[in-house]
Amino acid sequence: HKCTFEGCCKAYSRLENLKTHLRSHTGEKPYTCEYPGCAKAFSNASDRAKHQNRTHSNEKPYVCK
């Protein structure tokens, strides 16, 4: 599955990966943060999950030594 945007040579074996890549050209961000009051949006679910865990979680997995 090849990207059809001019000047882009990306190709993917899975159509779903191409669809995610195409959002980098279109600017589409269908995955909005689920935290109340946060207006951030992302092009893929993985980036949204990372944002929610890092920004809105009280968990602090790294400790200064």
N, C-alpha and C positions, 0 to 999 in steps of 0.2 A: 504494500500500500504506500504509494508515493505522495508526498506533499505537492500540491498543485500551485502553490504560491511562487510567483516569479523570483528566481534567484535562490530558492531554497531547494537543497538537494536531499533533504531528510526522507528516509523510507523506513517503514515499520513492518514487521511480520504480522502484527495484530492490528486490526482496524480500530479497536478501542484506543490503542496507543497513538495512532494517527489523529483520531478525534481530539485527544487531549493536546497533542502538539499543535493542531490547527488553532486552538484557543490562544496560543502565543502570537499568532498573526492577527486574530480578530479582536483580541482583548476581552473576550467573553469570560466572565467569572461567575459561574452558576452556583458555586458552593459558598454560601454565606455562613459566617460564624454564628453558632447557635447560642452564644452567650448573650443574655439580655443586655441591650444597650450598646453592643459592639456592631459596628457597621462594616467591618472588614469582609472582603469576599475574595475567593480564590478560584483559580482555573482548574484545580483538581482537589479531590477529597483528601489526599495525603497531606497537602500543604495546609489545608484547613485543620486537620487533626493535629499537626505539629504546632500550629498557632494556638489552638485551644489548650493544648497541654502545656505549652511554654508560657503563655500569657495569662491564662485564667485559672490555672491549677495552683493550689497552695503547695504542691509537692516541690521540694528542692532537692533533686537527686545528687547534686554535686556539693561537696563540702570542702572548704578551704583547709589546707593542711599546714 
